[in-house]
Amino acid sequence: MDFLQAPPILSNTFHDDPTLRAYCARALPTALFAAIEPDLAELGAYAAASWSKARLETPKTPNLISWSAWGERIDHIETTPTWQRGAELTARYGFVAAGHEPQFGALARVDQFLRVYLYHVPSQFHSCPLAMSDGAATALKAAGNRALCERALPHLLARDPAHLWLSGQWMTELAGGSDVGNTDTIAQRGEHGQWRLHGRKWFTSAVVGDMALALARPQGAAPGADALALFYLESRKADGAWNGIRIDRLKDKLGTRELPTAEVHLDGAQAIAVGELANGVRQITPVLNISRTWNAVGAIATMRHCLTLALDYANRREAFGRTLASLPLHRATLAHLIAEFEAAFQLVFCVIELLGREEHEQHEHADDALMLRVLTPLAKLWTGKLAVRIASETCEAFGGAGYIEDTGIPQLLRDAQVFPIWEGTTNVLALDVLRALGRDSLDVFSQRLLNWCDSGTGDTQLQSALATAQSWFAAHAGKRPALESGARGFAMTLARCAAAAVLARHAHWAASAQHDTRAHAALSLFIEHGLVRLDTIPMDAVAALVDNGRS
């Protein structure tokens, strides 16, 4: 009889995730955990069932139907079955609403993102518009526009799928992604005071949503980013017709293929100014900060999914007369990846805890705002790159099967590549970190990390790494090109230092409260990988390589 390889099996992703369960035991009061545990268990079961079901189905993608049979322009987007279930699951489990509900106070965000962590992978990136919706709700609250809050928030935070809205965030245009200063969309004001938007948005990830927040330049305003204003628009009119929106095409992307991403033209779309008719980038910043947190949660969820499959397969696959799980090199490879994930998980949920405290004004420490401002881009940039690395290693861990589409493994790598790109590339975020830190702020940041690392394990290495980062920053502070050219390595160093600090804090708790050495083992391996990633870039070498051949 021909040999048949047993495929990996994904069990309940809540019950079988020791990192998640240990975090819940440490971070959540007993009553809160008891209240949400049934939902988390159901989401874990849903994730496992979705993985098994997907192996028996042909992959689906959204479809744009531009014209009706009779020649009418309809721009109808058919979404996939997974996406069609999204509204029901979102309303039931509160993937957006839970973060804004008052019963758990500063821990509401932890409750929310535990749910998102379990939902992200089986959602087939339905989590993307949920991130935008969460960000839109946060931005509208921050803007204080009472009329828009009364109009939109009951829908964005609805627990009834019939009333639930998704929101887009429409910034990207042909002239640039992160550089929005050249935005060409114009807002024209009619004689009755209403605004209409005219322009082209090149990358709209939530085009199937019910509303959007969009940047536009009021007609006659000065050039540059500061003169942009933030506008609220609903996608369709009362009769169901598009609100001055034309869908040009859906994007053919490397990954996230179930997510319908479109190029659109705005041709007189009715809109409402969210706040002042300037500083729109500042007004939309809450959307960016929230979606960057969602990005980091999606990244660690992908890491866990990859590692769970790789570990299960290692116990099923035999090579050279032994299971992969018993081969020393394979074991060591998996252990190193797990250690990186463990640190990433603790860092991301540290950011989430800080976010919850900021929103509920429960600052345990005067420097919480600084830590959130710096750790949000750090967590996003580091976990984005790490997710791609772990997804790639997962393909390799499966050998040839990891390169075959219907195993589902290649999709994990394709989808992971979005994390370092969406809502700010690694370089953009590294420069954001430089802007958030001055010399004094770096000292405060470093001391806070040392305070977190209270177990003694890793303290010496953390102190040394932070001192090295501080010396590098001081030496380059007056040399802007050199500072910026090394910003990526500087940011990676700070991210790894922060991750080591919070993993040490968790390991100390786990050893004392649960007599569990798993986190301590992860910390030891993580520190062994090194914390410092600083680069000293010889600018003449950069010029010789980048400018070579250019006249």
C-alpha positions in Angstrom: 0.0 0.0 0.0 1.3 3.5 -0.9 2.4 5.6 1.9 0.1 8.5 2.9 1.4 11.3 5.0 -1.0 12.4 7.8 -1.7 16.1 7.5 -1.3 18.5 10.4 -4.4 18.9 12.6 -5.4 22.2 14.1 -7.2 21.7 17.4 -9.2 24.3 19.4 -6.9 27.3 19.2 -7.9 28.6 22.6 -7.6 25.4 24.6 -4.3 24.4 22.9 -2.5 27.8 23.2 -0.5 27.7 26.4 0.8 31.3 25.8 -2.7 32.7 25.6 -4.0 30.8 28.6 -1.1 31.8 30.8 -1.5 35.4 29.8 -5.2 35.3 30.7 -4.4 33.8 34.1 -1.9 36.6 34.8 -3.7 39.6 33.2 -7.4 39.0 33.8 -9.4 39.1 37.0 -11.1 35.8 37.7 -14.6 37.1 37.2 -13.7 38.8 33.8 -12.0 35.6 32.5 -15.0 33.5 33.6 -17.3 35.9 31.7 -15.4 35.7 28.4 -14.0 32.2 28.5 -17.0 30.6 26.7 -16.7 33.0 23.8 -12.9 32.4 23.5 -13.5 28.6 23.5 -16.1 29.0 20.8 -13.8 31.1 18.7 -11.0 28.5 19.2 -13.3 25.8 17.9 -14.4 28.0 15.0 -10.8 28.5 14.0 -10.1 24.8 14.0 -13.2 24.0 12.0 -12.5 26.7 9.5 -9.0 25.4 8.8 -10.3 21.8 8.2 -13.1 23.1 6.0 -10.9 25.2 3.9 -8.7 22.2 3.0 -11.8 20.6 1.3 -12.8 23.7 -0.7 -11.6 25.6 -3.7 -10.2 29.0 -2.6 -12.6 31.9 -3.2 -12.0 35.5 -4.2 -14.3 38.5 -4.4 -15.7 39.4 -7.8 -16.6 42.9 -9.2 -19.7 43.0 -11.4 -19.5 46.4 -13.0 -22.6 46.2 -15.2 -26.1 44.7 -15.0 -27.4 42.5 -17.8 -29.2 45.6 -19.2 -26.2 47.9 -19.3 -26.7 49.7 -16.0 -23.5 50.6 -14.0 -24.0 48.8 -10.7 -20.4 48.1 -9.3 -21.6 45.2 -7.2 -18.9 43.3 -5.3 -19.6 39.6 -4.5 -17.7 38.7 -1.4 -16.7 35.2 -0.3 -18.7 32.9 2.0 -16.3 33.5 4.9 -16.8 37.3 4.5 -20.6 36.9 4.3 -20.5 35.3 7.8 -18.4 38.2 9.1 -21.2 40.5 10.2 -22.9 37.8 12.3 -19.7 36.8 14.0 -18.6 40.4 14.5 -21.9 41.3 16.2 -22.0 38.1 18.2 -18.5 38.3 19.6 -18.0 42.0 19.6 -14.7 42.2 17.7 -15.2 46.0 17.5 -17.8 46.6 20.2 -16.0 44.9 23.0 -13.2 47.4 23.0 -15.6 50.3 23.5 -18.0 48.8 26.1 -17.7 50.0 29.7 -18.1 46.9 31.8 -14.5 45.8 31.8 -13.0 49.3 32.1 -9.4 49.6 31.2 -9.3 45.9 30.3 -11.9 46.2 27.6 -9.2 46.4 25.0 -7.6 43.2 26.3 -11.0 41.4 26.1 -11.4 42.7 22.5 -8.1 41.7 21.2 -8.1 38.3 22.8 -11.2 37.7 20.6 -9.5 39.2 17.5 -6.3 37.1 18.1 -8.5 34.0 17.8 -10.6 35.2 14.9 -8.0 36.8 12.7 -6.7 33.8 10.7 -10.0 32.1 10.1 -11.6 35.5 9.2 -9.6 35.6 5.9 -8.7 39.2 6.7 -12.3 40.3 7.4 -10.3 41.7 10.4 -9.0 44.4 8.1 -12.3 46.4 7.8 -12.9 45.7 11.5 -9.7 47.4 12.3 -10.8 50.4 10.2 -14.2 50.4 11.9 -12.5 50.4 15.3 -10.2 53.2 14.2 -13.1 55.2 12.8 -15.1 54.9 16.1 -12.0 56.0 18.0 -11.3 58.9 15.7 -14.9 60.2 15.8 -14.9 60.0 19.6 -11.6 62.0 19.7 -12.9 64.6 17.3 -15.9 65.3 19.5 -18.3 65.7 16.6 -21.5 64.9 18.5 -23.8 64.6 15.4 -21.5 62.2 13.7 -20.9 60.1 16.8 -24.7 59.8 17.3 -25.1 58.8 13.7 -22.2 56.4 13.2 -21.2 54.9 16.6 -24.4 52.9 17.2 -23.7 51.1 13.9 -19.9 50.7 14.2 -20.4 49.2 17.7 -23.6 47.3 17.0 -24.3 43.9 18.5 -27.0 43.3 15.9 -25.7 42.2 12.5 -28.6 44.0 10.8 -27.4 47.3 12.1 -23.6 46.7 11.9 -21.5 49.0 9.7 -18.0 48.6 8.4 -15.8 51.6 7.8 -13.0 52.3 5.4 -10.1 54.7 5.8 -9.3 56.3 2.4 -6.0 58.0 2.3 -3.8 56.4 -0.3 -3.6 58.0 -3.7 -1.5 57.5 -6.8 1.0 60.1 -5.7 2.0 58.2 -2.6 1.1 55.9 0.3 2.5 57.2 3.5 3.3 60.6 2.0 -0.2 62.1 1.8 0.9 65.6 1.3 0.2 65.4 -2.5 -3.4 64.3 -2.0 -5.3 65.3 -5.1 -8.9 64.7 -3.8 -10.7 68.0 -3.6 -13.6 68.9 -1.3 -16.0 71.4 -2.9 -18.5 73.2 -0.9 -21.9 73.8 -2.4 -24.2 76.8 -2.1 -26.1 75.2 0.7 -22.9 74.3 2.7 -22.7 70.6 1.8 -19.4 69.1 0.8 -18.7 66.9 -2.2 -15.5 65.0 -2.8 -13.8 64.6 -6.2 -10.7 62.5 -6.8 -9.2 59.1 -7.0 -8.4 56.8 -4.1 -5.9 54.1 -5.2 -6.1 51.6 -2.4 -9.3 51.2 -0.4 -9.3 48.1 1.7 -12.8 48.3 3.0 -14.7 49.3 -0.2 -17.6 47.1 0.8 -18.0 49.1 4.0 -21.0 51.3 4.8 -18.9 54.5 5.5 -15.4 55.8 5.3 -13.1 58.5 6.7 -11.3 60.2 3.8 -8.7 62.9 3.5 -9.4 65.7 1.0 -8.1 69.2 0.3 -10.8 71.9 0.7 -11.0 73.8 -2.6 -8.6 76.8 -2.5 -6.6 75.4 0.5 -2.8 75.6 0.5 -0.7 72.6 -0.7 0.9 70.2 1.8 -0.4 67.7 4.4 -1.3 70.4 7.0 -4.0 71.8 4.8 -5.9 68.5 4.3 -9.2 68.0 6.1 -10.9 64.8 7.3 -14.3 64.0 5.9 -16.9 61.4 6.8 -18.9 59.9 4.0 -21.5 57.1 3.7 -20.9 54.7 0.8 -24.5 54.7 -0.4 -27.4 57.0 -0.7 -30.8 56.4 0.9 -32.0 54.6 -2.2 -29.1 52.2 -2.2 -27.2 53.8 -5.0 -23.5 54.5 -4.7 -22.8 57.9 -3.2 -20.7 59.4 -6.0 -18.4 56.4 -5.9 -17.2 54.4 -8.9 -15.3 51.2 -8.5 -12.6 51.1 -11.1 -11.2 47.7 -10.4 -10.3 45.2 -7.6 -6.7 44.8 -6.9 -4.9 41.5 -7.8 -2.7 41.1 -4.7 0.0 38.7 -3.6 -2.1 37.7 -0.5 -5.2 38.7 1.5 -7.1 37.6 -1.6 -10.5 37.3 0.1 -10.2 40.9 1.1 -11.8 43.1 -1.6 -9.3 46.0 -2.1 -10.3 48.5 -4.8 -9.4 51.6 -6.8 -12.2 54.1 -6.7 -13.1 57.4 -8.1 -15.0 59.9 -6.0 -17.3 61.9 -8.3 -19.2 64.3 -6.1 -19.5 62.0 -3.1 -21.5 63.8 -0.4 -19.4 64.2 2.8 -19.3 65.9 6.1 -16.3 67.6 7.7 -15.3 65.7 10.9 -13.7 68.8 12.5 -11.7 71.8 11.5 -10.9 72.2 7.8 -7.2 71.5 8.3 -4.9 69.1 10.1 -6.8 66.1 8.8 -3.8 63.9 9.2 -3.8 64.6 12.9 -7.5 63.9 13.1 -7.1 60.5 11.4 -4.1 59.5 13.5 -6.3 57.5 15.9 -7.3 55.3 13.0 -3.7 54.7 12.2 -2.7 53.9 15.8 -5.7 51.5 16.3 -5.1 49.7 13.0 -1.4 49.3 13.7 -2.4 47.5 16.9 -4.8 45.3 14.9 -1.9 44.7 12.5 0.4 43.5 15.4 -2.4 41.3 16.8 -2.9 39.7 13.3 0.8 39.2 13.1 1.1 37.2 16.3 -2.1 35.3 15.5 -0.5 34.2 12.2 2.7 33.3 14.1 0.8 31.1 16.5 -1.2 29.5 13.7 2.0 28.7 11.8 3.9 27.3 14.8 0.9 25.2 15.9 0.7 23.5 12.5 4.5 23.1 12.3 4.6 21.5 15.7 1.8 19.1 15.0 3.3 18.1 11.7 6.7 17.5 13.3 5.1 14.9 15.5 3.4 13.2 12.5 6.1 13.3 9.9 8.9 10.7 10.0 12.3 11.2 8.4 15.4 9.0 8.7 13.4 6.6 10.9 12.4 9.2 13.4 9.8 11.9 13.8 10.9 15.4 12.9 10.0 16.4 16.5 12.8 14.1 17.8 15.5 15.4 15.5 17.8 17.8 17.4 18.2 20.4 14.7 14.5 20.5 13.9 13.6 20.8 17.6 16.1 23.6 18.1 14.8 25.5 15.0 11.2 25.3 16.2 12.2 26.3 19.8 13.9 29.4 18.6 10.9 30.5 16.6 8.6 29.8 19.5 10.8 32.0 21.8 10.5 34.8 19.3 6.7 34.4 19.2 6.4 34.3 23.0 8.2 37.6 23.3 6.1 39.2 20.5 2.9 38.1 22.2 3.8 39.7 25.5 4.9 42.9 23.8 1.7 43.2 21.7 -0.6 42.7 24.7 1.5 45.1 26.7 0.6 47.8 24.1 -3.0 46.7 24.3 -3.0 47.2 28.1 -1.5 50.7 27.7 -4.1 51.6 25.2 -6.9 50.5 27.5 -5.5 52.5 30.4 -5.0 55.6 28.2 -8.6 55.4 27.0 -10.0 55.0 30.5 -7.5 57.6 32.0 -6.2 55.0 34.5 -2.5 55.8 34.2 -0.5 53.5 36.4 2.5 55.5 35.6 3.1 59.1 34.5 5.0 57.9 31.4 2.2 55.6 30.1 1.5 58.0 27.2 5.1 58.0 26.1 5.4 54.2 26.3 2.2 53.8 24.2 3.4 56.4 21.6 6.7 54.6 21.2 5.7 51.0 21.6 2.8 51.1 19.1 5.0 51.6 16.0 7.8 49.4 17.5 5.4 46.5 18.0 3.9 46.9 14.6 7.2 47.0 12.7 8.9 44.2 14.6 6.0 41.7 14.6 5.3 42.4 10.9 8.7 41.3 9.9 8.7 38.4 12.3 5.4 37.1 11.0 6.9 36.9 7.5 10.0 35.1 8.8 8.0 32.5 10.8 5.6 31.9 7.9 8.5 31.3 5.6 10.2 29.0 8.1 6.8 27.1 8.4 6.8 26.5 4.7 10.3 25.1 5.0 9.3 23.0 8.0 6.8 21.2 5.8 9.4 20.5 3.0 7.8 20.1 -0.4 4.3 20.1 1.0 4.9 23.6 2.3 5.1 24.7 -1.3 1.9 23.2 -2.5 -1.2 25.4 -2.5 -3.9 23.0 -1.4 -2.1 22.3 1.9 -2.9 25.9 2.9 0.7 26.5 4.0 1.7 28.9 1.1 -1.2 31.1 1.8 0.1 31.8 5.3 3.3 33.2 3.8 1.5 35.3 1.2 -0.9 36.7 3.7 1.9 37.5 6.2 3.6 39.8 3.8 0.9 42.4 4.3 1.9 43.0 7.9 5.1 44.9 7.2 3.3 47.0 4.5 -0.2 47.8 5.7 -0.5 51.1 7.8 3.2 52.0 7.5 6.2 50.1 6.2 9.1 49.2 8.5 11.1 52.3 7.4 8.2 54.6 7.9 7.5 53.3 11.4 11.2 53.4 12.3 11.2 57.1 11.4 8.0 57.5 13.5 10.0 56.1 16.5 12.7 58.7 16.0 10.1 61.5 16.0 8.6 60.1 19.2 11.9 60.0 21.1 14.2 62.7 22.2 17.3 62.0 24.3 15.3 62.6 27.5 12.4 60.5 26.3 14.8 57.6 25.5 16.2 57.7 29.0 12.6 57.5 30.4 11.7 54.7 28.0 14.8 52.7 28.9 14.3 53.1 32.6 10.7 51.9 32.3 11.8 48.8 30.5 14.3 48.1 33.3 11.5 48.5 35.9 9.4 46.0 34.0 12.3 43.5 33.9 12.0 42.8 37.7 12.9 39.1 37.8 16.7 39.6 37.5 16.7 37.2 34.5 18.0 39.0 31.5 18.5 42.2 33.4 22.2 42.5 32.7 21.7 41.9 28.9 18.8 44.4 28.8 20.9 47.0 30.6 23.7 46.5 28.2 21.5 46.6 25.1 19.8 49.8 26.2 23.0 51.5 27.0 24.3 50.6 23.6 21.2 52.0 22.0 21.4 55.2 24.0 25.1 55.7 23.1 24.3 55.1 19.4 21.4 57.6 19.5 23.5 60.2 21.2 26.4 59.8 18.8 24.1 60.2 15.8 21.6 62.8 17.1 23.3 65.7 15.3 23.8 63.8 12.0 20.4 63.4 10.5 21.3 61.3 7.4 23.3 58.9 9.6 20.5 58.8 12.2 17.8 58.1 9.7 19.9 55.5 7.8 20.3 53.5 11.0 16.7 54.0 12.2 15.6 50.5 11.3 18.3 48.8 13.3 17.7 51.3 16.2 13.9 50.5 16.2 14.5 46.8 16.0 16.8 47.0 19.0 14.3 48.9 21.1 11.5 46.5 20.1 13.6 43.5 21.1 14.6 45.2 24.4 10.9 46.0 25.1 9.9 42.4 24.3 12.6 41.0 26.6 11.5 43.2 29.4 7.8 42.2 29.2 8.7 38.5 28.7 10.9 38.7 31.8 8.0 40.1 33.7 5.7 37.4 32.6 8.3 34.7 33.2 8.8 35.8 36.8 5.0 35.6 37.4 4.7 32.2 35.7 7.5 30.7 37.7 6.0 32.0 41.0 2.3 31.6 40.3 2.1 28.5 38.2 5.5 26.9 38.8 5.8 26.9 35.0 9.3 27.4 33.4 8.1 27.6 29.8 8.2 31.4 29.7 11.7 31.4 31.4 12.9 29.0 28.7 11.6 31.3 26.0 13.3 34.3 27.6 16.6 32.5 27.7 16.4 31.6 24.0 15.2 35.0 23.0 18.1 36.8 24.8 20.5 34.3 23.3 19.4 35.6 19.9 20.7 39.0 20.9 18.8 42.2 21.6 21.0 44.7 19.6 20.4 45.1 15.9 22.1 48.5 15.5 23.8 49.4 12.2 26.7 51.7 11.5 26.1 52.7 7.9 29.1 54.0 6.0 27.4 56.7 3.9 30.1 56.6 1.2 29.4 52.9 0.7 25.6 53.6 0.4 26.3 56.3 -2.2 28.6 54.1 -4.2 26.0 51.3 -4.3 22.7 53.2 -4.6 24.0 55.9 -7.0 26.2 53.5 -9.0 25.5 53.9 -12.7 23.4 57.0 -12.3 24.6 60.2 -14.0 
